[in-house]
Amino acid sequence: MKVETFETPQDAAKSLAKEVAELIRSRAAEGRNVVLGLATGATPLPFYAELVRMHKEEGLSFANVISFNLDEYSGLDRDHPESYWYFMHTNLFNHIDMKPENINILNGMTDDPEGECARYEEKIASYGGIDLFLGGIGVDGHIAFNEPYTSLASRTGVRDLTTDTRIVNSRFFGNDPEKVPAQALSVG
């Protein structure tokens, strides 16, 4: 594991974006795809802004990138402003040349959540797994929506959100924890 410290979030974002760009370019030169796991929230925003800048100003192409998002709220339509589908398109996908068929985000509106999770897990496996996962850590230590009690051996599945997570995320839902979905679909 490599640990680095930075003066500002923007410095960290630029360093990470540079590493990701090198991976994308090296795989493209080999005629191969790169599979990225992507997160939402405030933490990755400077990183996504830097990737967009690199695309627009430096010609970084995302044509060989396949992405899998960590999670999605259960019961939110993808056009809901707090859905992670909406977040990712607003902050990254609408601004780069990534192929729509290479964008993978769990369907929070599915009638079969367990089936959706199994399909997602199978699709990740079909690409040989994730090359690089960008994650963040929630206030209670959760990664994606894997709350503290979630098994370390878990796979993609339905997660019940804790009261703490719903309270923290209520800032996106008019400061009302009851408006935050009680469940989410999440990678393990």
Residue frames relative to the residue before (quaternion, step in Angstrom):
aa qw qx qy qz dx dy dz
M 1.0000 0.0000 0.0000 0.0000 0.00 0.00 0.00
K 0.2377 -0.7523 0.6020 0.1231 3.52 -1.05 0.87
V 0.0903 -0.7881 0.6082 0.0292 3.58 -0.84 0.99
E 0.0121 0.7862 -0.6166 0.0392 3.54 -0.86 1.02
T 0.2008 -0.7527 0.6095 0.1469 3.56 -1.17 0.54
F 0.1555 -0.7922 0.5886 0.0425 3.54 -1.15 0.73
E 0.5879 -0.5956 0.4265 0.3432 3.54 -1.21 0.56
T 0.8145 0.0749 0.0068 0.5753 3.58 0.94 -0.90
P 0.6254 -0.5155 0.4119 0.4166 3.60 -1.23 0.31
Q 0.6239 0.5447 -0.3441 0.4424 3.60 1.06 -0.68
D 0.6269 0.5231 -0.3338 0.4712 3.60 1.05 -0.75
A 0.6474 0.5062 -0.3109 0.4774 3.58 0.99 -0.85
A 0.6519 0.5241 -0.3119 0.4505 3.58 0.94 -0.91
K 0.6626 0.5042 -0.3100 0.4589 3.59 0.92 -0.86
S 0.6534 0.5093 -0.3152 0.4630 3.57 0.95 -0.82
L 0.6723 0.4848 -0.2937 0.4761 3.58 0.90 -0.91
A 0.6491 0.5165 -0.3217 0.4565 3.59 0.92 -0.87
K 0.6278 0.5315 -0.3359 0.4589 3.58 1.02 -0.75
E 0.6612 0.4971 -0.3075 0.4703 3.59 0.95 -0.85
V 0.6583 0.4981 -0.3090 0.4724 3.58 0.95 -0.87
A 0.6358 0.5265 -0.3269 0.4601 3.60 0.97 -0.83
E 0.6386 0.5177 -0.3274 0.4658 3.60 0.99 -0.79
L 0.6428 0.5112 -0.3173 0.4741 3.58 1.01 -0.80
I 0.6494 0.5135 -0.3164 0.4631 3.59 0.90 -0.92
R 0.6984 0.4778 -0.2748 0.4565 3.58 0.83 -0.99
S 0.6611 0.4976 -0.3272 0.4563 3.61 0.92 -0.80
R 0.6546 0.4900 -0.3190 0.4792 3.59 0.98 -0.75
A 0.6262 0.5298 -0.3406 0.4595 3.61 0.99 -0.78
A 0.6479 0.5242 -0.3151 0.4539 3.60 0.98 -0.83
E 0.6861 0.4465 -0.2606 0.5118 3.57 1.21 -0.59
G 0.4721 -0.6766 0.4340 0.3620 3.59 1.29 -0.11
R 0.5685 0.5974 -0.3697 0.4281 3.58 1.19 0.54
N 0.4862 -0.6333 0.5196 0.3042 3.52 -1.30 0.43
V 0.2160 -0.7047 0.6467 0.1961 3.50 -1.38 0.20
V 0.2301 -0.7776 0.5759 0.1038 3.56 -0.92 0.97
L 0.0886 -0.8144 0.5735 -0.0048 3.54 -0.59 1.23
G 0.2451 -0.7088 0.6398 0.1678 3.52 -1.17 0.70
L 0.1051 -0.8420 0.5291 -0.0006 3.56 -0.64 1.12
A 0.2947 -0.7594 0.5667 0.1240 3.50 -1.16 0.82
T 0.3266 -0.6961 0.5959 0.2316 3.52 -1.38 0.20
G 0.5084 0.6484 -0.4762 0.3071 3.54 -1.30 -0.07
A 0.7153 -0.4593 0.3197 0.4185 3.54 -1.32 0.01
T 0.6117 0.6106 -0.3549 0.3563 3.60 0.96 -0.82
P 0.7626 0.3848 -0.2548 0.4534 3.66 0.72 -0.86
L 0.4321 0.7334 -0.4599 0.2528 3.65 1.15 -0.20
P 0.6766 0.4602 -0.3315 0.4697 3.68 0.80 -0.76
F 0.6051 0.5518 -0.3400 0.4624 3.58 1.13 -0.66
Y 0.6768 0.4721 -0.2962 0.4811 3.59 0.87 -0.91
A 0.6248 0.5294 -0.3418 0.4610 3.60 0.99 -0.74
E 0.6598 0.4946 -0.3106 0.4727 3.60 0.99 -0.78
L 0.6312 0.5121 -0.3444 0.4697 3.62 0.98 -0.70
V 0.6344 0.5158 -0.3263 0.4743 3.59 0.98 -0.81
R 0.6414 0.5134 -0.3238 0.4692 3.59 0.94 -0.87
M 0.6612 0.5068 -0.3086 0.4590 3.60 0.89 -0.90
H 0.6262 0.5272 -0.3335 0.4677 3.58 1.04 -0.73
K 0.7377 0.4403 -0.2317 0.4562 3.57 0.79 -1.06
E 0.7910 0.3486 -0.1690 0.4736 3.58 0.89 -0.90
E 0.7830 0.3074 -0.1548 0.5182 3.59 1.10 -0.63
G 0.4985 -0.6957 0.4048 0.3219 3.58 1.26 0.02
L 0.2896 0.7520 -0.5398 0.2434 3.60 1.13 0.50
S 0.1819 -0.7965 0.5714 0.0776 3.55 -0.66 1.15
F 0.2522 -0.7601 0.5857 0.1250 3.52 -1.13 0.80
A 0.2941 0.8001 -0.4796 0.2083 3.58 1.26 0.36
N 0.7482 0.3644 -0.2146 0.5113 3.61 1.12 -0.56
V 0.5287 0.6310 -0.4046 0.3982 3.59 1.25 0.36
I 0.1117 -0.7304 0.6717 0.0533 3.51 -1.12 0.88
S 0.0952 -0.8226 0.5594 0.0375 3.58 -0.79 0.94
F 0.1023 -0.7335 0.6686 0.0678 3.48 -1.32 0.60
N 0.2881 -0.7536 0.5627 0.1804 3.56 -0.72 1.02
L 0.6142 -0.5978 0.3903 0.3363 3.53 -1.17 0.68
D 0.8371 -0.0696 0.1421 0.5237 3.55 0.80 -0.96
E 0.0783 -0.7571 0.6434 0.0821 3.52 -1.41 0.05
Y 0.5259 -0.6204 0.4833 0.3239 3.54 -1.11 0.72
S 0.4231 -0.6552 0.5633 0.2726 3.54 -1.18 0.67
G 0.8287 0.2623 -0.1903 0.4563 3.55 -0.97 0.89
L 0.6188 0.4958 -0.3797 0.4766 3.60 1.20 0.18
D 0.4295 -0.6793 0.5404 0.2492 3.54 -0.86 1.02
R 0.5963 -0.6069 0.3826 0.3602 3.59 -1.03 0.70
D 0.6773 0.4697 -0.3046 0.4773 3.61 1.14 -0.39
H 0.4394 0.6565 -0.4810 0.3803 3.60 1.26 0.10
P 0.5179 -0.6877 0.4045 0.3085 3.63 -0.77 0.94
E 0.7093 0.4129 -0.2790 0.4985 3.63 1.18 -0.24
S 0.4542 0.6488 -0.4845 0.3715 3.58 1.22 0.19
Y 0.5233 -0.6454 0.4519 0.3247 3.54 -1.12 0.59
W 0.5197 0.5865 -0.4160 0.4613 3.58 1.23 -0.33
Y 0.6706 0.4956 -0.2815 0.4748 3.57 0.86 -1.02
F 0.6408 0.5412 -0.3157 0.4437 3.59 0.90 -0.96
M 0.7111 0.4702 -0.2714 0.4468 3.57 0.75 -1.05
H 0.6666 0.4835 -0.3159 0.4712 3.58 0.95 -0.75
T 0.6573 0.5190 -0.3064 0.4525 3.58 0.98 -0.83
N 0.7937 0.3609 -0.1602 0.4628 3.57 0.89 -0.95
L 0.8178 0.1769 -0.0991 0.5386 3.61 1.15 -0.37
F 0.7691 0.4442 -0.2570 0.3809 3.56 0.31 -1.26
N 0.6639 0.5106 -0.3192 0.4433 3.63 0.98 -0.69
H 0.7227 0.4547 -0.2243 0.4698 3.59 1.25 -0.29
I 0.7161 0.3746 -0.2342 0.5404 3.59 1.29 0.01
D 0.5630 -0.6378 0.4267 0.3069 3.57 -1.30 0.21
M 0.2552 0.7778 -0.5305 0.2200 3.56 1.02 0.73
K 0.4727 -0.6729 0.4917 0.2863 3.55 -0.98 0.86
P 0.5225 -0.6632 0.4280 0.3224 3.63 -0.77 0.96
E 0.6597 0.5176 -0.3204 0.4408 3.60 1.00 -0.71
N 0.6570 0.5004 -0.3073 0.4727 3.60 1.26 -0.24
I 0.5759 0.5607 -0.3710 0.4651 3.57 1.33 0.03
N 0.0233 -0.8101 0.5846 -0.0385 3.56 -0.65 1.13
I 0.1050 0.7601 -0.6288 0.1258 3.54 -0.71 1.18
L 0.5281 -0.6428 0.4518 0.3221 3.55 -0.87 0.92
N 0.3933 -0.7176 0.5321 0.2174 3.57 -1.10 0.78
G 0.2566 -0.8099 0.5156 0.1108 3.55 -0.27 1.30
M 0.6781 0.4828 -0.2838 0.4759 3.60 1.25 -0.27
T 0.3667 0.7588 -0.4751 0.2530 3.57 1.24 0.13
D 0.4419 -0.6650 0.5364 0.2734 3.56 -1.22 0.58
D 0.7464 0.2964 -0.1600 0.5740 3.57 1.32 -0.30
P 0.1596 -0.8411 0.5082 0.0938 3.62 0.36 1.20
E 0.6623 0.4998 -0.3194 0.4578 3.60 0.90 -0.85
G 0.6493 0.5090 -0.3085 0.4735 3.58 1.03 -0.80
E 0.6211 0.5363 -0.3277 0.4682 3.57 1.05 -0.79
C 0.6664 0.4997 -0.3002 0.4648 3.57 0.94 -0.88
A 0.6489 0.5069 -0.3158 0.4715 3.60 0.98 -0.82
R 0.6369 0.5233 -0.3237 0.4644 3.59 0.99 -0.84
Y 0.6525 0.5238 -0.3032 0.4560 3.57 0.96 -0.91
E 0.6506 0.5157 -0.3005 0.4695 3.55 0.95 -0.95
E 0.6565 0.5051 -0.3053 0.4699 3.60 0.97 -0.86
K 0.6550 0.5113 -0.3208 0.4546 3.58 0.97 -0.80
I 0.6113 0.5256 -0.3492 0.4777 3.59 1.01 -0.75
A 0.6693 0.5043 -0.2923 0.4607 3.58 0.89 -0.96
S 0.6289 0.5581 -0.3447 0.4174 3.61 1.01 -0.74
Y 0.6912 0.4261 -0.2684 0.5183 3.60 1.21 -0.44
G 0.5781 -0.6049 0.3720 0.4019 3.58 1.24 0.10
G 0.6691 -0.4859 0.2931 0.4799 3.56 1.25 0.31
I 0.6135 -0.5381 0.4407 0.3739 3.51 -1.38 -0.16
D 0.3878 -0.7221 0.5239 0.2315 3.59 -0.87 0.92
L 0.7924 -0.0344 0.0717 0.6048 3.56 0.97 -0.90
F 0.1249 -0.7920 0.5960 0.0447 3.54 -0.79 1.06
L 0.2053 -0.7428 0.6272 0.1126 3.55 -0.87 1.02
G 0.0644 0.8173 -0.5673 0.0771 3.56 -0.59 1.10
G 0.2178 -0.7318 0.6234 0.1683 3.48 -1.36 0.17
I 0.3590 -0.7213 0.5502 0.2194 3.54 -1.25 0.32
G 0.3896 -0.7361 0.5125 0.2090 3.55 -0.77 1.09
V 0.7238 -0.4644 0.2970 0.4150 3.56 -1.28 0.31
D 0.7374 0.3658 -0.2286 0.5197 3.59 1.11 -0.57
G 0.6532 -0.5420 0.2968 0.4375 3.57 1.28 0.33
H 0.4764 0.6822 -0.4574 0.3136 3.61 1.17 0.04
I 0.1914 -0.7246 0.6517 0.1166 3.52 -1.26 0.65
A 0.7466 0.0330 -0.1561 0.6459 3.53 -0.66 1.22
F 0.6610 -0.4468 0.3271 0.5064 3.62 -0.80 -0.85
N 0.3415 0.7042 -0.5317 0.3238 3.54 1.04 0.82
E 0.2393 -0.8054 0.5320 0.1047 3.52 -0.01 1.37
P 0.7376 -0.4680 0.2471 0.4193 3.62 -1.17 0.47
Y 0.7007 0.4684 -0.2804 0.4593 3.64 1.04 -0.61
T 0.4885 0.6711 -0.4371 0.3463 3.62 1.24 -0.12
S 0.5361 -0.6438 0.4487 0.3112 3.57 -0.94 0.91
L 0.5014 -0.6469 0.4875 0.3040 3.56 -1.04 0.77
A 0.6788 0.4662 -0.2808 0.4930 3.59 1.23 -0.38
S 0.3911 0.7503 -0.4684 0.2544 3.61 1.24 0.11
R 0.2781 -0.7074 0.6232 0.1840 3.52 -1.32 0.45
T 0.7457 -0.3523 0.2753 0.4939 3.57 -1.26 -0.13
G 0.2388 0.7822 -0.5402 0.1985 3.57 -0.80 1.02
V 0.6339 -0.4991 0.4278 0.4075 3.52 -1.39 -0.06
R 0.1014 -0.8000 0.5906 0.0306 3.58 -0.91 0.95
D 0.3379 -0.6807 0.6104 0.2233 3.54 -1.10 0.78
L 0.3277 -0.7576 0.5316 0.1899 3.58 -0.78 1.00
T 0.4580 -0.6823 0.4977 0.2774 3.55 -0.99 0.84
T 0.6576 -0.4884 0.3976 0.4134 3.52 -1.30 0.34
D 0.6367 0.5375 -0.3316 0.4425 3.61 0.95 -0.84
T 0.6592 0.4969 -0.3096 0.4719 3.59 0.91 -0.89
R 0.6699 0.4922 -0.3076 0.4630 3.57 0.91 -0.86
I 0.6295 0.5183 -0.3378 0.4700 3.60 1.03 -0.70
V 0.6681 0.4930 -0.3036 0.4674 3.60 0.87 -0.93
N 0.7270 0.4331 -0.2486 0.4712 3.61 0.88 -0.90
S 0.4808 0.6815 -0.4360 0.3381 3.59 1.23 -0.17
R 0.5178 0.6381 -0.4211 0.3840 3.61 1.18 -0.36
F 0.6792 0.4580 -0.2799 0.5006 3.60 1.22 -0.45
F 0.7284 0.3810 -0.1975 0.5341 3.57 1.31 -0.25
G 0.6905 -0.5056 0.2791 0.4354 3.57 0.88 0.96
N 0.5645 -0.6345 0.3538 0.3918 3.57 1.21 0.63
D 0.5466 0.5801 -0.4076 0.4457 3.57 1.16 0.66
P 0.3411 -0.7742 0.4942 0.2001 3.62 -0.26 1.21
E 0.6126 0.5657 -0.3527 0.4247 3.60 1.12 -0.57
K 0.6409 0.5150 -0.3256 0.4669 3.61 1.21 -0.39
V 0.5632 0.5719 -0.3870 0.4539 3.58 1.27 -0.27
P 0.5035 -0.6503 0.4575 0.3381 3.62 -0.77 0.91
A 0.4654 -0.7003 0.4797 0.2508 3.57 -1.05 0.79
Q 0.7718 0.2245 -0.1342 0.5795 3.60 1.26 -0.33
A 0.0849 -0.7581 0.6437 0.0615 3.48 -1.38 0.38
L 0.3798 -0.6433 0.6008 0.2846 3.51 -1.36 0.27
S 0.0361 0.8292 -0.5498 0.0941 3.58 -0.77 1.00
V 0.4915 -0.6025 0.5276 0.3422 3.53 -1.17 0.60
G 0.5334 -0.6436 0.4461 0.3197 3.59 -1.18 0.46
